[in-house]
Amino acid sequence: MNFNKVYDVIIVGGGSSGLYAASLLARQAKAFFPSVLILEKSRHCGTKLLMSGGGQCNLTHSGSIKEFLTHYGCAGNSLRSILYTHNNLAVRSHFETLGVKTTQREDGKVFPLSMSAKEVRSALLSSIKKAGFEIKTESAAVRILNVSSARLLDSFSKIQSKSITDHALSKNSGSEDTVYEILTESSATYHCRNLIIACGGCSYPQTGSDGSIFSVLKQLNLEITELSPALVPIHVQDYPYSTLSGISFQKAELRILSKYSPENWSIQNKKKVPEKRFYGPLLFTHNSLSGPLILDVSRYLHAGDRIALSYLPGVENAALSKELRRAAQGSTKNIETLLCDISKELGASFPKRFAELLTASFPKLSGRKASSLSGTALSMLAKRITDDEFCISSLSSYQTAMCTSGGVSLSEIDLKTMEAKKYPRLFIIGECLDVDGDTGGYNLQFAFSSAAAAVKTLIQKSFYCPVP
């Protein structure tokens, strides 16, 4: 086999997980793997990384790594080994070695001290370039082959693509002479002994993370679970809070009341709802429900599902109704002021505009003295506050999704090494896998942890196979 160059490692994807893997190789394993190439689809590496945390780059979350497992839905326990081996402390330590100091906010989120995603990307790229690794942008992968086996065929170019997959990437192709061939959109061809797929999912497609890699991976007979936008705002029927855009609640409660046609729910088999009640910050936008509470739960929801919000979590409808009647007796305050006062006592502090909109939605309640309202009227207000029901009309698209739900099935991967079970020395990391975490740094943590697992495996095996 006569190739001009066979790289030690090729990383397909120059996003968070790909750049992190390359930076680890640069610092820990350049002697083993001196020739490393990153193939990036877009014009620049790390474009999506620049958008993370609103441009401030929420690198990870603080606290015990044991608590992280609950933030990845049903996949959490499967990720134990990956997250424990390269945890949040290890991530902070690695960035410190790259010159990026980190800081922890009161809410537990970890950011670069500069609060700049640009610093994070620059530090990763700097370490990669200092190691002499190559980066080729505008180089989207369109086909992957095991050419050491494929070349045993007279001419694989004459064989249908399915036959190439069946023959060139069979279990029998896992010998030490395995060399992967990556064909790019520009018809350039690259070869390597070790291949890391780090192409991301489908979210923010304008950054290059457009899901095109999944058709390539399907050709390798890798199972791809149902893809859908995750961490997205929710659109509901008859949305009543357009005029309150920007108003937020530090803590609200969301209950899932019913699932629409669950037998036809496109992602039901992969995203079992772990519970029925969720808590977190809530934000009203001009056309949707948003905020961490909504974003985190969105991966369990579908158009037609019914949900209920409580703006006073922990307070039941009957208890609030009783409290409103008690406070209204003899009160000279109007109902809006009374609602704000009671919410403050209960730790919620309703914005006055929210209280005004609530009362205005009921005939002849707006601006009236609380003491003049009937028990029935106060009970209706209590129900709206603790049990505000909505029917979901749609979820936002990949254009606004923070990550992708679905991807390469975890059953295809050795979750201690990130190596594909079918193909030796082919690793799949980051958002390309069927893993989506909550907001707050959990998705970047998985990207970094999975990258570290792949690099650790490469170092341990110290592959350097001669090419015939």
N, C-alpha and C positions, 0 to 999 in steps of 0.2 A: 504494500500500500504506500503510495508516494503522495504525501500531502505536503504542501509548502510549510504549514505550521500546524501543530496540534497543541492547543492550549492545555495547561494543567487543569484550569477551571474556567468555565464560561457561566456567567450569571445572566440569565434572560430576565431583564427588568431592572431598571435603575431607580426604583422607588425606595420606600422606607426599609423593607426587609432586604432588598438586594444591596443597597448601599451599606447597610449595617453588616451584612455578611462579608462584603468586600473589605470593610474597615477592620473587621476581626481577622481576616486572612492577612491583611497588611501588617498588623501588629503582632500576630501570634504564629503565623505559618508561612511567611514569605520564603523561608529556606526550603520548605517542602513544596511550595507552589509558587514559583517565581513568575510564571506567566498566567495572568488572570485577565479575562476580558469581560466587560459589561456591555450587553446589547440592550439599548433603550429605544423604545418605539418613537417617543416624541423628540422634540428638538433639544430638550433639556432634562437632566436627571432631577429627581426629587421635587417635581412641580407640585404634586399632591401633598408632599410633606410640608411645603410652604403654606398650605392652606389649613393645616391641622391646628386645632385650638384657636381658631380665628386669627392665624398668623403668629401665634405665640408658642405653638408646638407643645401640647400637653403630652410629654414623653411617657409618663407612666403614672401610677397612683402609689401613694404611700401605704403603710400599714403592713400587716402580716400577709405574706403571699398566700397563705392558706385561705384567706378571705377572697382572693381573686377568683377562685374556682366557681363561686356563685354568680359571677358576672359574665359567664359565657353560656348561659342557658343550659341545655341538656348536655352540651359538649364539655362542660367544665371538668368533670372527673377524668375524662380522657386526656386532658391537657396537664394533669398533675406533674408528671415527670418533666415535661418541657419547662413549665413555669417555675418549678422548684430548682431545677438545675441552673437556670440563668434568670434569676428573679429581679425584682425591681431595684434592689441594692446593686446587683451586678450591672444593670443598665446604667444607673447613675455613675457607678465607678468607671465604666468604659467611657462614658462621655467626659468624665473628669480627665481621663488620660488623653482625650482628644482636645482638651483645653476648654471644654464647655462646663462651666459651673452650673449647678442646678439648685433650685429652691422649691420648697414645699409650701403650698397655700393652706389656709385654714381648713378648706374643704378636702384636703388630702391630695389634691392634684399636684403633680410635679412638673415644673417647667424649667427651661434654661433661665439662669438668673437674669439674663438680658431680655427675657420675654420675647425672643426673636427666633422664629423658625429659620430665618436666613443664616443665623450663626450655626445652627445645628447642621443644615445642609452643607455649609461651607466647611465645617470641621470634618464631616464625613468625606467629602470630595477631596479635601486637602490630604488626608491620610492615605487615600486611594492613589492619588497622583504621586505622592512622595515615594510610594512603594513601586512606582513604575508600571502600575496596572493600566490597561487600556480601556477607554470608554468610546464606544461608537454609538452615536445617536442616530435617530431616524432609521433605525434598523430593527423593524418588527419581524419576529420569528413567524414563519408561515408553515414550516415543516420541520420535524425532528426525526432523524433516522439513526439506527445503529449501523454505521457503514461497514464495520469490520465483518459483520455477518451479511449485510446486504451485498457487499462486493463479492461474496461467494456465489452470488447469482450472476449469470452471464451479463445481464444488463437490466438493473432494476428500473431504469427509466422506461422500459417497455412494459412494465408490470403495472396493473391497476393499483391505486393507492392502498386499497384494502389488503391486497396481497403483500405489498411492502410491509404494512403493519404486521401482518400475521407472521411473515418470515423473518423480517429484519429485527423485530422486537419480541421474539418468542422467548420463553424461559431458557431455551438452550443458548441464547445469545449472551448470557451473563458471564462469559469467560473473561479472563484477564486482558484479552486483546480488545475489549470493547472500546470503541471510539464513537462518540456521538457527533452527528453532523446536523448543523442548524442552517437551514436555508432562510434567508431574509427576503423581505418584500422587494428589495432592490436586486434580487437574484445573486447577492453575495453569499458565499458559503463558508462556514467556519466549523472547525473540528475541535473536540476536547475529550479528555479522559473522564472528567467529572463535570456534571451539569446541574446547575441550581436554577429552578424555575421560580421566579419571584415577580410575576407580572401583575399582581393585584387582581381586583375583581372587575366590576362594571361601573362602580360609582365614580362620579366626576369624569366622564369619558373624555372631556376636553383636555385632560391632563395626560391622556394616553392609556389610562386604565379603562379600556372600553370593552373588555370581555372577549376580545378576539382570540386570546390564547386558548380559550376553552375548546374551540373547534380543532385546534392543533392537538390538544391533549386527548380529545375524543378519538382522534386517529390512532392514539397509542392504546386504545381500549381501556382507558381509565374512566371510571364511573364519575360522572358529574351530577351532583344533586341539583335539584330545582334552584334556579337563580332568581332572586328578587331584591329590590332595594331594601336596605335596612338603615336604621337610625334616621328616619325621615319624619317630617311633619305629617299630621293626619288631617284630611279634609272630611268634614261631616255635613250631613244634610241640614239645611236651614241654619247655617252657622250664625249665631247671634252676636258675636263679639268683635266684629270688624272695626267698630269705632274705638275699641279698647286696645288696639294694636300697640304692643310694647309693655303692657301691664303683665306682671308676673306674680307668682306665689312661691314663696320659699319651699313650701311643702303642700302637696295636694295628694289626693288618693284617686286611683283609677281602678274600677272593677270591670271585668269582662262579664257582661250579662249573658250573651249568647253568641254562638258561632253560626255564620251563614252557611247553609248546605255543607256541613263539614265533610261529607263524603266526596264533595267536589273541590274542596279547599286545596289549592295547588301545592301548598307547602306543609300540609298537615302531617305527612309521614316523617318529616325531618325537623319540625319545630313544635314539639309538644309543649303546650303551655304549662310551665312548672307550677303556677299558682294562679289564683283569681284576683288577688289584690296587689297593687303595686303603689309605691310611694316615691315622691321626688318633686323637684321644682317643675312648675308649669308656666308656660308662656303663651299669651294670646298674640297671634299675628293678624295681619289684615284679612287673611283668608283661611287660616288653619289653626289647629292646636299644635303647640310645639313645646320646647323645653326638654330637659333631660328625662323627665317622667314619660313623656309621649314618645320621644325618640327611642328610648330603651324598650318600650313595649311594642313599638311598631312592627317588629319582626314576628310577632305572634298574631298580628291582625290582618284582616282582609276586608275588601269592600263588602258591605252587607252585615258585618259584625255590629253588635250593639255594645256600647260601653256606658259607664256612668262615672261622673267626676264628683268628688266631694272637696270643697274648698276649705273645709274644717275637718281634716282627717282625724279619726279617733272619736269624733262626736256623732252620735247616732241621731237620726231624724227626730225621733220622739223626744230625746233629751233636749235638742235645740229648740224644738217647738215649745216645750215646757218652759225653757229659759227665756224665750222671747215673750211669752205671755206674762211671766213674772216681772220681767224688766219693763214691760210696756205699761203696767198698771200704775196710773197716776203720773206717768212720765210726761214732761213738757217737750221732750225732744221729738223731732220728726223721725220717721222710720229709718231714713238713710243714716242719720247720725247714730241712732241706736244700734243698727247693724254694725257700723264701724267700731263702736265702743265694745260691743260684745265680742266681735272677732278679735279685737286687741287683747281682751281679757283671756281669750282662748288661744292666744299666741299666733294668730294669723294676720292681723292688721289689714283688713280689706281696704283697698284704695277707694276713695269716695266715689269716683266715677263708676266703679264696679257696683257699689251699693245703689247708686242712682239708676244704673241700667237695669238691675234686678227688679227694683220696685216699678220702674216704668213699663216693664214687660207684663205687669198685671194691671188690669183696668182700675183706675181711680185710687191707686195706692201711692203714687208718686207725690212726695212733699207733704204727706199727711202726718199729723201727730200720731206717734205710736200708740198712745192710749186710746185713740179713736178707732183702731182697727179691731176687727173681730178675731176670735180665736181661729176661725177657718182661714182667714187671710194670712195670719201669722204662720199657720201650719203649712200653707202653700209656699211661703217664702223659705221656711225651714227645709222643705223637701227640695226646693230648687238649689239650695246651698249644699245640701248633703247628698243629693241624688239627682244630679243634672244629667239627664240621659241624652245620648246621641246615637245616630246610626251612621256608620262610616260610609262615605260615598267613594272615597279613593285614598290611596296613599301617594305621597309625592314620588317623583320619578328618580331615576339614577342621576339626573342632573343635580339634584340637591341631596342625594343619599350620602351619608358619611362613610358607609361601607356596604358590602354586598353580603346578603344572606345566601348561602349555598356555595358551591364550588367543588373542587376535587374531594370526593368522599374520604373521610378519615379512615375508612376500612382499607383504602388503597395504600396507606402510609404506615411505616413503623414509627409510632409516635414517641419513641425514645431517640430516634436518629434523624427523622424527617426524610428517610430514604424510601423511595417507592418500592413496594414489596415485589413488584414484577420486574423491575429494571435496576440492576446494580449501579450504584454511583450516580443515580438520577434522584435529585432531592427537590421537594416542592415545599415552599415556605410562604408564610404571610397570608394575605387576604385571598390568595388564589385557592386556599383550602376552605372547606366548609366550616369555618369558624367566624362568628361575629360576636363581639363583646359589647358591653354597655359603653356609654360615653364616660369620659373621665380618665383616659389614658390606657384603657384595657386593650384596645385593638393594636396600638403601637407596641405595648408590652408583648403581646403575642407575636407580632412581626419580628421583634428583636429576639425574643426567646427561641422562636423556631429557627431563625437565622443562626443563632449561636449553637443550637443542637446540630444543625447540618455541618457547620464548620468544625465543631468538636469531633464529629464522626470522621470527617476528612482527615483531621490531624491524627486521630487514633489509628486509622487504617494506613495513613501515610502512603496513599496510592501513588505509584509512579511506574506505570506499566509500559514496557517498551512496545513500540508500534512496529509490526512486521512490515 
